[in-house]
Amino acid sequence: MTTLPLPPLVGTRKRAHTLADLLPGDLAGLEVTVDCRELVAATESFADELITVVVVERNAKKMYFKNVGDFDFANWVDARAAAHKVSGRVSVDRGIVDRKAQR
């Protein structure tokens, strides 16, 4: 499994490419965990581009978004995965989002 920690601010497609460049070029058969614990703000276009690069173009077997604390970001990940028809290969751990909602 390969882990990609996200910085606090990610908002552009270019930033998605810069972060994806930290991963191996060929992700076929690999599982990628995106650690969102530091993430404060993101955009739907960032989520879209990261999924496009990692799952669609580089063919990662699975992509897990962990420690997601932003409800909108979690929903954008689901929506963009569905748009690219890779929902079965992309998942979002909503544990932190659910705990915030319970407060």
C-alpha positions, -999 to +999 in steps of 0.1 A: +000+000+000+012+035-009+003+065+012-002+101+000-006+126+028-025+158+018-013+192+030-038+216+046-047+234+014-053+217-020-074+235-045-061+231-081-057+205-107-020+214-109-017+207-072-032+173-077-006+165-104+022+177-081+011+155-053+005+125-076+040+129-088+051+118-053+036+084-061+051+057-084+044+063-121+027+029-125+001+022-099-014-009-116-023-034-089-015-010-060-037+004-033-032+041-026-043+056+007-048+094+007-044+106+043-066+137+048-058+143+085-041+177+078-066+188+051-084+220+059-097+231+025-100+215-009-120+219-041-141+195-062-117+200-092-088+188-070-107+157-060-116+151-097-080+155-109-065+133-082-089+105-089-083+109-127-045+107-123-043+080-097-072+056-106-081+063-143-047+072-158-023+053-135-047+024-129-045+021-091-064-010-079-080+009-050-079+045-037-088+050+000-094+085+014-088+083+052-092+107+080-116+129+060-130+157+082-148+177+055-183+166+045-182+184+012-148+169+002-161+134+010-191+140-012-170+154-040-148+123-039-178+101-042-193+122-070-161+124-091-155+087-087-190+080-099-185+104-129-154+085-139-172+051-133-146+040-107-168+041-076-159+005-069-123+014-066-125+046-046-137+048-010-140+075+017-136+069+054-163+092+068-154+084+104-142+119+113-171+135+094-196+113+112-180+121+146-183+159+139-219+155+129-227+139+163-215+169+183 
